Amino acid sequence: MKEPVLEFSACCRANGMRISTAEVLDCLSQLDSLNACDENRFYTILRANFAKSRRDQTEFERLYTLFFKEMKKQGLPAVLDGEIPEEDAPLPGQDLAQIIDVRALKQDLGTTDLDHALLDMLNGDPKAFIAVVRQIHDQETEATQAVKSNLGQLTGRLEVMLSINKMRQKVVQFLGGPDAPVDPSERRRFEMVAEQRFQKALTFLNEDVQPDNAGLKSAGPGDLRYPGLGQVPFSNLTHNEIVRVQEVVDEWVRKLNEISSLRFAAARKGMVDVKRTIRRSGRYLGVPVEIVRKNKPLRKGKIVTLCDVSGSVWSTARFMLNVLYSLQVCFARVKSYIFIERPLEVSGYFLNHDANGAAKKILQDKRINYNARTDYGLVFQEFRDHHLGDLDKKTTLILIGDGRSNYLNPREPVLETLRDRCRRLVWLNPEQERFWGTGDSEMLRYRHYCNEARACGNLNQLIDFIQDLVL
């Protein structure tokens, strides 16, 4: 029992799950103290120790099925084995992978790490192959200025598929050869088990498993505060409508500032200060007693925004940034970055100019290449590499953009790193939800890594979000 659990924990680590040595030891001690021959109990113990969040459970179940149900048939409790079909029974005599390995090395075949990973897969040990697939999924290639593409992952998957097909042909040829060290009566079983293992490898490679994000918050229908003006998309506003929208936004900013000021004033009342209460009550000989409370420091959240400034997205981002900087009394810090292909900090523009002046300065910034194609994946990667220190557990990261990455590498695992670093990650998309995932939109992928994803393309939706954020 000990060896299979250790091997399974190694497979989980190869797939990116964080499992400590202490958690493995706890799992082994629990299996020793309880009757682990019941599969439900065995599964529950492993999941309780290895899947530490709901987002990990989907990946845990996938690896558990592959390792214990599809790969391993020896060294486990009898109840986990069940009734093994004849074609999937343990191989008699010599091990198939060992036979192929010897033969391959003699003919200078199977000498790469990928070939050895496939040989281990034949032997029922998927750890090396899981690491190969994970590396393809997480690879981050630096795109040049001249050529960008999303072919990195596709090329990696194609290379693995070609290696699997090549290895499959060699196995069939070897088992059918005159010098094959297997009994002819067992040849069919060897071939069937090898085919099943290769097929499972292809299935694992081609699965596009997204993390469980059952806690994703999305906006409801909202209130129709302004039935006419409030429903017009920001990108379609006329000059007069923009002025009217700005007036409405300023009015809501003043209202929310007053509400938040009263809330923070009330929140300053902390625990009873016993020493000051006794000292003050001495003025009145203890009657009446005047309760004095300690002043506790305000715990304001911090805001970091990452805004797409290409096309119609900038229409939404301009209003959004204006509101956030107008509500700085509600937050400890507001820091802003804009991007098309790379993130650039523009916090100083909004601190030193009004909304229109800041927008004009940003549009005239020579660091922005407005002829470049939007590359969300590269932006996330560079933000993580150079600005990750701006995020902590008190920070709310607000992404403003349509998620359209021009068919470039979305690099969604990088977004998960940003989510783990901050308090919560909110994505505001100026497009309505029915357009998400159409064309080059990657929103259906990105939303799995957000705490909240909502459409925010008109005045009503913007006010709903700001009210939820502040109150």
N, C-alpha and C positions, 0 to 999 in steps of 0.2 A: 504493500500500500504506500509506503514511503516514497519509493522511486517514481511511481506514476504521478504522484502529487508534485514532486519536485520538478519533473519534466514538464508537467502542465503549467506550473508557475513560470518556468523558463519560456514556454510558448507565449504566455500572456505578456511577459516582459518584452519579448521580441516583437509583439504587436503594438507596443507603446503603452501598455497598462502599467501603472506605478504600483508595484507590489514589493513591500519591504521584507527583509528576512524575518523580522518579528511577526509579521502577518502569516508567513508560511509556517513558522513554528507554532503559532496559535492554532492554525488549521490542523496541523498534525496532532497536536495534543488533544484537540476536540474530537478528532476521528478515533484516537486511541481510547478516550474515555466513554465514547458513545458507540452504539452498534451501528456501524456505517454500512452494513450490508443492505440496508434499505436505500434504494437509489434516490428517493425524494430527500431523505435525510442527508445523504452524501452530497447531493447537488446543493442543498440549502447551506450546508457548512462551507462549501467552497465559494458559493456566491456571496455569503455574508462576509467572508474574509477578503475576497479578491475584487469584487465589484463594489467599490466604495460610494458610488453615486448611481442615480438612475441612468445617467448618460453612459455609464460603463456596462450596464446590464445587457444591452443589445450585443455588444462586442463579446462579452463574456459567454453568452449563450451560443454565439456563433463558434467560438473556439472550443467550448465544451462539447458541442455536437461533433465537431471535426475530430477532436483528440480522443474522446472516450467512446463515441458511437461509430465513427467512420474509420478511424485509424487503428486505435489500440484494441487488442483482443486478448492480451496476456498480462498477468500481474495485477489484475483488478479483482474486486469482489465478484463472486459468481453471479450475483443479481445484476451487475452491470453488463455482464456478457450476454445474458439471455440465451435464447436459442439462436445459434449462429447458422445462417444458411450454408449449405454445403459449398457453394462456390466462393463464399467469403470466409471460410474456415481458416485457422492458422495453417501456414504452409508447412508441409511435411519435410523432414530432412533438412537440407541446407537452406539458408536464407537467400531469397531471390536477389536482394540488393547486394549482398556480399558476392554472389556469383557474378552478377553483371559488373560490379566494381573491379574485380580481378581481371575479367575479360577486357574491360574498357582500358584499364591501365596498360595491359600488355599491347593493345593496339593503339595506344596514345589517344584514347577517347575518354571523354568525361573528365577532363583534367581541370576545368574551370570551376569556380565556386558555385555557379548555377547548376552545373551538372552534378556536383556533389550534393547540392541541396535536393535535387530531384531523386538521386539515389537514396538519400535519407528518407524522402517521402515514400519511396517504394518499401522501405524497411519499416514504415509506420511511425517515423519521427518527423513531424511537420515543422519543427522549430526553425530550421535554416530556411525553408521555403517561405514561412510566414515573415521572416526578417527581410527576404528579398522583395516580397509584395509590399511590405510596409515601406521599404526604402523607395520603391517606385511611387507610392502614394504621397510620400512626404518630400520628394525631391524638389529642390529649389535651384533652378538654373538661372544664372545671371543673363538676362536678355541684353543683347547689344542695342545700340541706338538705331542701327540700320535694319536689323531683322529681328522680328519677334514672332513667336508662334506658340501654339499649345501642343506641340508634337512631342514634348519631352516624355510625358507619361504614356502617350500612345506608343511611342517607339519602344519604351521599356517593356510595356505589356506585350508588344509584338515579338520582341526578342525572346521573352519567356515562352510564349506560345510556340514559336519556331523550335526552341530547344526541347519543349515537351514532345512535339511531333517527331523530332529527330530521334530523341531517346526512345520513344515508343517503337519506331521502326527498327532501331537497333535491337531492342529487346525481343521483338517478334522474330527477327532474322536469327538472332543468337539461339533462342529456344528451339527454333526449327532446324538449326544446323546439325550436322552429324556429330560434332564434338561437344555438344551441349552437355554439361555435367548434371543433367536431371533425367529422371526415369521417364521414358516415353509415355507411360500411363498417367503420369502427373503433369505432363506438359500443358494440357488444357486448363488445369486449375491454376498453374502459374500464370498463364496468359490472361485468364479472366481477372485474377487479383491484380495483376499489373495494369490492366486496362481500367479497372475500377479506381485504382490509386491515381492514375494519370487524369482520369475524368474529374476526380475530386479536386485535383490540383488546378485544372482549368476553371472549375466552378468557383473555387476560392479566389482565383486571380481576377475573374470577370465580375464578381459581385461588387456592387457599388452600395455599400452599407453606410447609411447616414446615422449619426448619433441620435439617441432618443432625446427629444426636446419637448416632452409633454408639458413642461412649465412655461412654454413660449407664450408671452402675453401679446395679444393683438387688440387693436382698437375696435370698439363696437360701432354702431351706426352713428353715434354722436348726436349732439343737439344742433338743430337748425337755427342758430342764433341770428344769422343774417341770410334769409332765404335767397336773396338775389345775389348780392355782392359776395357773400360767403361761400357760394358754390362755384364761382368762376375760378378755373385753374390759374395759378400765378403766371404761367407762361402766356395766358391770353388776356391779361389785364391791359387796359388802355392807360394812357398817362393820367387821366382824371381818376380812374379807378385805383391806380397805384397810390395817388395822394390820399384818397378816401381810406384805403386799406391801412396806410401808414397812420392815419389819425385814429382808426379803431385799435390798432396795435398799441399805440401810445396810451390810449385810454385804459386798455387792459393791463398794461405794464404798471401804471399808477395804482390801479385797484389791487393788483397782486402784491405790489410793494407794501401797501398799507396792511393787507391781510398777513403777509409774512412777518412784518415788523411786530404786529400785535402777538403773533404766535411765538416768535422768538423771545419777546418780553415776558410772556407767561411761562415760557419754558425755562427761564433763568431761575425760577424757584426750585431749589434743590432740597436736600435733607435739612432737618432741624439742626441749627447750630446751638448746642446745649450751653456752651460757655457764654456766648453772647446773650442768650435768652436769660440766664441766671443773673448776669451782670446788669442787664437792662431792667430786670424786674426788681432789683434792689432799690431803684428810685422810688418805688411804690410799696416798699416793704413786702414785696412778693405778691401783692394783690392790687390790681389784677396782673396776670402774667401776660406779657407781650411776646408772642412767638417770633423768633428771628430765624430765618432760614439761610443756608449757605448759598452763595452764588456759584452756579456751575457754568463752566465755559460752554459756549455754543458750539455745536458740532455741525457746522455747515458742510455740505458736500462740495466736491470740486467737479467741474465740467471740462471735458476735453472734446472738441468737435473736430471732425475730419470731413471736409466738404468737397464734393465734386463741383467744379466750376465750369463744366462744359455744357453748352447748349441750354436747354430749358431747366436743368437742375439748378443753375445759378439763380434763377428767379426765386426759387424756394429758399435756397441757402441764404440769400441776402436778407430776407425777412427773419429767418430763423436766427441768424447771428445777431441781428439788431436787437431782437427780443432778449436773447441771452445776456448780451452786454448791458442792456437796460435793467436787467434783474440781478445785477452783481451783488446787491445787498442781500440777496437770498443765498448766495454761494460764496465759498471761501476763495475760489479762483475760477476764472473762465479763460481757457486757452484754446486757440483756434489754429487749424491747419487747413489749407486748401490743396487740391491736387488735380491734375489731369493724368500725368504719368508718374509723378513723384510728389511727395508731400512737402509743402512749404509753410512755415509759420507766418501768420499775419495778425497775431494778437495786437501788435503795436498800432496797426491801422485803426482798430476799433476803439482803442484807448485814447488816441490822440485826435480822432475826427468823429464827426457825427456819422449816421448811417450812410447817407448819400456820399459824403466825402470819402468814407472808408471804402465803399464799393467802387468809386472812381479810381482810388489809389490802387486797389487790388487789380482792377482790369488793366491798369497801365504798368503793372509790375513786369519788368523785363525778364524776370526769372521764369515766367510762365510761358510755355510753348503751346499756344492755342491751336497750332496745326498738328500737334501730336494726337495719337489715339489713346483713349482712356484705357488704363491698365490697372484694374483694381488689385490683382494679385501682386504685382510689383510694388504698388503703393503700400499694401499691408506689410510686405516683406521689409521694405525700407523703413517704415514707421516702427516696426518691431526692432530693427537693428540699430536705429539712431535715436528714437524718442520713447523707448519703452519705460524709461525712468519717469515720465510724466504720469504714468498710471500707477495707482495703488488701490487699496481696498476702500478708499473713500471717494474714488473717482467714478463718475458716470461718463462713459465714452459714447458720444452721439455721432453716428455715421449718417451723412446726408448725401444720397445719391440714388441713381436708378439701377445700379448693379449691372449695367451693360458694359462688359469688358471686351467687346470686339473679338470674341472667340479666342482670347488669349488665356493663358493658364490662370484659373481663378485662385489657386493656392488657398483653398478654404481652411486647411489645417493651421495656417498662420493666424487666421481670425480666431480660432479656438485658443491660441496662446494669448491673444489680446483679451479675450473674454475671461480667462482664468486669472489674468493680472488685475483687472479692475473690479469694481463693485457690481456693475451691470453694464451691458452693451445694448444700446438702443439704435435701431436702424429706421430712419425716416426716408421713405421713398415717395418722390413726387408723382410717380405713376400709380394708377389705381391697381388694386390687387389682381384683377382679372388679367392684367397684362404681364404679371410676373412669370418668368420662365419662358416667355415667347422670344423668338429670335435669339439674340446674343445675351439675353438677360440671364444672370446666374443667381437671381434672388431665391429661387427654390432651394439652391444649395446653401447660400449664405444664411438663410433664415434658421437653419438647424444650429447655428453657432451664436445666435442672438438671444438675449433675455426678452427682448421686445422688438417686434417688427410691425410697423404700421404705415399705411398710406398717409402722406401729408402733402397735399398738393393744392389746398385752397385755404381760405381764411378760417372757416369753421374747424377744419381738421387741425390747423396750427394752434388755435386757441385751446382746443381740447387737450392737445399734447402739453402745452405750456402749463395749463392748469393742473394736470396730473403730475407734472414734473415738480412744480413748486409746492402744491398742497398735498 
